[in-house]
Amino acid sequence: MHAKLAAVALTLALAGCAATGDSMLAADAPRALPDAGPVGVAWADPATFTELRHSRNRYESERGHWLADLAQYMRKRAEAQLPAGERLQLTIVDVDRAGDYEPWRRLGQQDVRIIRDIYPPRMTVQYKRFDANGRLVAEGERKITDPAFLVNAAPFNDTDPLRYEKRMIDSWLRRELRDPVANR
């Protein structure tokens, strides 16, 4: 009888986790933003991301909507800088967010992301840029990082958990969208 109760409890717990849809690894989790405007953003399987593969707290790393939030931010910022008529297709290949979980911390702090300079934000992004006539003018893969993310502190929303990644994205987009020919 005890084994049956344990099996029922486990089934209900797993069903509750699946029902929340809070995991980016769920089978029905999106892999791209809906098509809208000149910038498309998609992402590879998050299970392959450094953020999840090397996390000291995989459960916390896969929770929430941080990946979709980063994709929406990339779209918004790229649309603001992209010349009229051009299109841009971005694919997030890898993400390693700033900070990490340190399980050796005291009880209750293992689920807290610790921000230190040894844990800089990193992303790998593939892109294709098209001119107003639909011709491919630039494509490639960029490994972006901000090793001085704590030194380069700028007035930014201190409560935004993605502030370091967003600042890194802003810096990359400014460089990348300046001139497609110069960036080849």
Beta strands, then each sheet from edge to edge (+ up, - down):
strand 1: 39-43
strand 2: 87-96
strand 3: 100-101
strand 4: 113-114
strand 5: 122-130
strand 6: 136-145
sheet 1: 1+ 2+ 5- 6+
sheet 2: 3+ 4-
end
